[in-house]
Amino acid sequence: LQLLPGRLLAAQEDERRRIARELHDDLNQSLALLAVELDVLAAAPPASPALTAARARDLSARAKELSSSVHA
């Protein structure tokens, strides 16, 4: 019984580290994908300015979603 509090704290810290790694990995993947899509848009913009604007709005919305996700 004397060891239980220490083991519980260690388990909590392990879980926190696991969750932090998972969040970090997910965020990095999402940011990398967003960066690639922005590079593609810059390298080969759609023929129509309206399509370019629509794509930019979509990517902006994704960036805002990522920001909200990080905040949450």
Phi, psi and omega in degrees: 000329181291333181276342186301312180301319179295321179291323177296316178297319178296319179295320178296316179296320177298316180294319178299317179296319180297315180295318179299317178298316181297314179296318179299314180297315180297316180296316179299318178297316181296318179293321178297317179296317178299317179298318179297315180296323176294320177298318179297317179298319180291322183284326183219074180293150177301157183296327183264133175301328179295320178292322178297315179297319179296318179294320178297320177296319178299314181292324177296318178297320178296320178297320178294321177297318178297318179297316177297321179297318179295317180298318180292000000 
